[in-house]
C-alpha cells in the first residue's frame, strides 16, 4: 500500500521537499507540521470576513427551498475546517432554521482527515471535505459493507487559497504551448503503469506503456529550440490532497508519477507567516522556461501563464476563467464533498436530507455568494445532486 494513502496529517512533508534549488533549507524556515498548522490557521483567520468575489450571479434557475417535511433533532457535521473559516455555515444555519426551527446543527470542523473516520465511528451524520481517499473508503467498506453516499452540495472556489480553489497547469510565459489535453497531462505527469484504481477497485485496463510518457517539449509539437528540451515537472507534495486529486483525474489513480518531478510543500517563513509551496512552484516556473507545474491561479506572475485544458483529444479547450470554473466546464474545478452513511435502498435521514436540500436551493447558494469565498453551483449540478437524495 502506498504511504501517501495512509498519511492523514495535513501539512506533513519531508524536510527536503521545498523549492527547486538544491541548497539546504534555511534554519529560519520552520517545517514542523504543528508550526505549519498554526501558521495556516493564522492566515485563515485574517480572511474570515473578506469577500473574495463580489460579482452578481444569476441564481434564478435554482429551486426555492420548500420543506418536504418538518424535521427535528441534531445534525452532526465533522470534517474540513477551511469551509467553516468564513461565515458560510453561520448563514446556512440561520437560513435553514427559519424553515426548520427544531433542528440543531452541531458543527465541529477540524480537518478533512476526520470526516470519514467520524462517519465510521458513528459520531457524525455528515462528513465534509475533500474526495474520499483509498484507506478511508476501505475502512468504511470494511465496517458497513457498502459505500458512503457522496454528494457535492457546495462548489469549490476560483482562486481563493484555503477554500479549495480550482487548479491550473502553469508554464513559463515564453513557452509557445497553447493548451493541453488530459491524455497529454497523463503523459507529462505520469509514467508507465500496469493499471489503476477507481475507489478500492483495481482496473488493469488502465495500463499504459512507456511510449505514453512525454518527457520533451518536442513530443507536444513544439519545434526549433524547444524540440529537444526536457520538461521539468513541478507539483505539490504527493502527500497533499490536490496531488491525490490529480492522480485520480489524470493518472487513473495509479500513483505512477514522472520520475524526475520536483515537489513543493508548505512551511513557516522567518516572519512566522505561512510559506506557500504553490507560490514557490509558480515562481520557479517563471524562472525556468522548460517548467510545467500545477498550482493556483492566485499565484500567477507576469512570467507565467495558465493553459486551457481539453478532456477530449479534439477539444474543446477550456480556459480557467471564473465563469468556466463556476459552471464546472473547466476540468480541474474543485468540489466540496459531503459523505453520508446511507444503506443502499434506504432513505437518507430526513433531517440530513432537508438540510442538504436547503444548501442546494436558491437560498442556500445565496448564502455561498454572500460569504464570498466559494462559487455557487450551476443549476445542472444542483439537479444532479438532488437526484442522489431521492
Buried (B, 14 or more C-beta within 10 A) or exposed (E): EEEBBEBBEBBBBEEEBBBBEEEEBEEEBBBEBEBBBBBBEEBBEEBEEEEBBEEEBEBEEBBEBEEEEEBEEEBBBBBBBBBBBBBBBBBBBEBBBEBBEEBBBEBBBBBBBBBBBBBBEEEBBBBBBBBBBBBBBBBBBEEBEEBBBBBBBBBBBBBBBBBBBBBBBBBBBEBEBEBBBBBBBBBBBBBBBEBBBEBBEEEEEBBBEEEBBBBBBBBBEBEEEBEEBEBBBBBBBBBBBBBBBBBBBBBBBBBBBBEEBBBBBBBBBEEEEBBBBBBBBBBBBBEBBBBBBBBBBBBBBEBBBBBBBBBEEEEEBBBBBBEBBBBBBBBBBBBBBBBBBBEEEEEBBBBBBBBBBBBBBBBBBBBBBEBBBBBBBBBEBBBBBBEBBE
